[in-house]
Amino acid sequence: MLSERQLFILQVLIDDYIQHVEPVGSRTISKREDVHFSSATIRNELADLEDMGYLEKTHTSSGRVPSEKGYRFYVDHLLSPTILSTADIYNIQELFNEKLAETERIFEQSAKILSELTNYTSIILGPEALETTLKHIQLIPLGGQQAVAIFVTSTGQVENRHVTLPGGIAPEEIEALVNILNENLTGVPLAELHQKIRDELNLVFRKHINNHQQASMFIDDIFKWSNKDKIFFGGKTKMLYQPEFRDVEKVRILLDALEEKTVIEQLLSANNEGITVTIGQENQVEAVRNCSLIKASYSFHGKHIGTISLIGPTRMEYKRVIGLLDTISKEFTNLFNARY
């Protein structure tokens, strides 16, 4: 059990190290106006905190830096309720006030803004294809052979694609084609659409569409959107700007890992609602064990559908990042539920 004085000194040291990225000694702490302990008292407390595993020394003559155990305690017990700055709130509100038409565009912009606001790498995992099902398809002619295909999913996601209608198929057959799709694909998980079309719908097309081969090629083309990775990055190379990642090999290993979809899904899989913080060795992925990962889930009608996250050094601005992610995840949830 830490004393009140030890709690205070630990918080002061971690706050200072997060800001300045320099080992903190007793003299630095004693100079603060809100500190009323002698340097000798502070030295003794720092030594005790090191013995308990909350602090580390980089070398014999240096000050102390937080250990992963220290960061864990800081996140769990010392962070006060987050109040975002006026600038942060303005940037977030501007993003959602734009009323961007496409969900994908919102993800892209959110990942970019999060990275710019924090100088960390942001990753947003969109609505999960394995759980998301198709709700409705619509095909709107624009004139000539051009049309817009509109897809609505069970999570409220709307995708619009400009398509070229196949030649040799009568307008009434196009209508029949859309009816067939809605009758047979509503409720089918996005990940299973292509298999369903290949195994079952091609036989239906043969019965109802004269030029069924061309119709099959057209359907296969318009459903390519469902195979896209719903992973959006911001600032992949931001780690290069962090003093802890001057080792190029360390950064290369991390960037290589972030190219693997399975690694991203493992990192961002959400077992808990709300905010989750994993620090250093707590991360399951080896390449991320020099980092901290903070993630927040967002939902649609009470069901988790995606994750927003930031990866940075263990010396992360935890308080501000938690506030940003909490705010944006709530905005995502409100946006999905209000729209759909």
N, C-alpha and C positions, 0 to 999 in steps of 0.2 A: 504494500500500500504506500503510495507516494504521499509525502507531506504537501501541505499547501505551498510551501516555498519551492519544493522540487517541481511541483506542477507548473508554477509560474516560470521558473528558470527554464524548464524544458520547452514551454511554449515560446518564450522569448527567443531561445536559441534557434528553434526550428523556423520561426517566422523570419529571423535575421538571415538564416542560411538560404531559405527559399528566395529571398530577395537579392542577396549579394553573391551567392555561390562561393563563399569563402569560409573555411573553418572558423568557428567562433570560440574566442577565449574569454576568460573571466573578466579581463579588462574591458573588452567590448561591451559586455553585459552591464558592468558596473557603471558605465558612462551614461546609460539611459536615465532619463529624468524620473521614470516611474520605478526605478530600482533603488532600494534603500539598504542593501546588504553590502558588506565589505567584499573586496576582491578575494580575500582569504576564505570567507564563508562561501562565496560562489564557487571557488576552486574546489572546495571540499564537496559541495553538492554535485558539481560536474563529475568529480571522480566517482561518487556514489552512483550517479545515473549511468556512468559508463560501466561500472561493475554490474549493475542490474540489466545491462544490455540495451539501454535506450539510446546510448551515444557511442560513437567510435572515434578513434584517433587515426588520422591518415598517416602520420609519422610521429616520432617521439616528441618533438618540440612544437608541434602544431596545436591549434585549438581542436575542438570537437566538431563532429558532424553527426547528424541524426542517423541511426541505424534503421533498418526496415521495421524492427520492433518499435522504435521510437515513432516512426511515421504512422504505424498502425495505431498506436495509442493516441497520437495526435488527432488522427481522423475520427477515431471512435469516441474520444472523450474531451478533446480540447477545442474543437471547432465550434464557434458560436453560430447562431442562425445567420444565413447568408442574406446580405442586402446588396443587390447589384448596383453598379454605378449608373448614373443617368445615361452615359454614353452606351453602355452595354444594353440597357433597356431600349434605347432608341434604335440601335442596330437590329435587335430582334423584332421590334414592332414594325420597322420598315420592311423587313423580309416578308412578314405575314400580311402586311397591309397592301402589298403589291397585287394580291389576289391572282397569283400566277395560275395559269390555266391548267398546266399539266403537273401532276403529282411528281413526276420524275424531275421536273425543273426545280420544284421546291426542295427535293432532296439534295440536288446538286448545289444549289445556292446555300442551303443550310450548312452543308459540309465545308464549303469554301469559307463562309463567314465565321464558323466556329474556329477554324484553323487560323484565320486572320486575327481573331480576337485574342487567341491564347498563345500562338506560336507553337502549338502542338499539332500532331497528326490526328485528324478527325476521320471517323468511319461511321457511315450510317448504313444499317441493314434495313432495306425496304421490306414491305409486307412479304412474309415468307411464303414462297411458291408452293411448298409442300402442304401447307394448310389452307392456302387461298384457293377458292373455287371460282369458276366462271358463273356469272349471274345472267348476263344478257349480251347479245350481239346485235348490232344494227349496221346497215349499209345504206349510206345516203349518196345518191348520184349527184355529181356536180356538173354534168354535161359531157357529151362525147363518151370517152371510155374511162373518164376519171370519176372517182368516188372517195368518200371517207368511210372507213370502217371504225366503228366505236365499240369498245369492249368495256363492260362493267364487271368488276369482281365482287366477291362476297365481303371484302374488306373495304369496299367503297372506292377502290382505285379505278380511275377512268383512263383508258388509253385510246388515243386517236391516231389513226394511220391513213395517210393518203395512199390509195391503191389504184392500179389500172385494171379495169374489168376485162376479163378474157373475151376475145372475139369468138364469134360463132355460137354464143349462148344468148337466147332470147331474154328480154327483160323479165318475163313471167318466170323463167327458169332461175334467174338471179334471186327473185323473191322466194321461190321454192327452196333454193339453196340455203338462204338465211333461215327460213322456217325449220329446215332439217337440222341445221346447226343448233338452233335454240331448243328444239325438242330433245336433242340427243346429248348436248354438251352442258346444259345447265346443271350446276352442282358438281361437275367433274373438276378435280384438282388441276391447277394449271400445269403441274409437272407431268400429268398423264394425258394431256390433250392430244399430243401427236400420236401416241400409241392408240388411243381411242379412235381417232380418225382413220389411221391405217388399218386397224383390225376390224372395225365395224362400219364406219360411214362410207367407205369406198363402195361397199356393196349396195348401200342405199342410193348413192349417186348414180350407179349404173341403171337403177330402176326408174329414176325420175329425171335424169339429165341426159340429153342426147350426147353432148360432147363431154362425157364424164371424166375423161382423162385430163382435159384442160381444166375442168372444174376442180379436180383433185389437186393439181399443181397450184392453182390460184389459192385454194384454202390452205395448203401447206405454207405458202408464202406469207399470207396475212397473219398466220399464227406464230411466225418467227419471234415476235415480240415477247412471247411467253417464256422463251428460253434465255432471255437476257439476264445476266447477273444483276440482282437488285442490291448491289453494293456500290456505295458512293464515297469517294475519298476527298479529303481536303488536306493539302500540305503534306504530301508523302515525304518530302525531303526536309521538312521543318526540323527533324532531329539533328541535321547537320549544323544548325544554329545553336544547339545546346552544348555548353562546355563539357558535359559528361560524355558526349558522343564525338569527341575529336578522333577517336579510334575509328578509322574508315572501315576496317574489317567488321567491327561491331555493328556499324550502321548498315553495311552491305547485307549481313546476315538477317537483320531486322527487315530491310526492304524486300529481300528475297522471300521472306516468310509472308509478308503482306501481299505478295502476288498470288499466293495460293488460296483459292476460295475455301477449301476445307479448313485451313488455318483460321481464316476470318470467321467462319461459322462457329468454330470451336471457341474462339475468343469471345464472340458476341452472343453466344447462346445464353438466353436469359432464363434462369430458374426462379428469379425473384422479381417482384414488381418494384418500381422505384429506382433508387440509386444504389449501385454496387461499386465498391472500390477494391481493387486487388493490387497489392504492392510487391514489386520485385519477385521473390521466389514463390509467392502465392500464385503467380500466373502459371497455368498448365503448359503453355507453349514456351519451349526453351529459349527461343529467340527474343522473347519479350520479358525475360527475367531480370533485365537491367532497367525495366520501366515500371511505371504505374499505369493502370488502365482503369478509367472511370466510365461507367456506362449507365444509361437510363433507358427504360422501356417506355414505349407509347402503345396505346390500345385503341380498339374500335369496338364500341358497345361492350366494354368491360373485358375484352379478350386481347391479350398481348399479340401484336402483329409485327413489331420491329424494334430495333435498338439503335440508340445514338451513343457514340462513345468518343473518348479522346485518349490518345496514348502519348505519354510524355515521360520525362525523367522521374525518378522517385522523389526528387525535389520539385514536385509539382505544386502549383498554386491551388491546393485542394479546395479551399473555401470558395474561391471564385469559380473554378471549374464546376463544382457541384451545383452552384447557383445557376450557372449558364445552362447546364444540361437539364436540370430540373425545370427551368423555365421553358426551354425549347421543347422538351418532351411533352409538357402540358399543352403547349401551343399546337403541337402535332396532333395530340389526342383531340383537342377542341376542334381543330380544322377538319379532321376526318369525320367526327361525329356530326358537325354542323353541315358539312357538304352532303353527306350521304345518309 
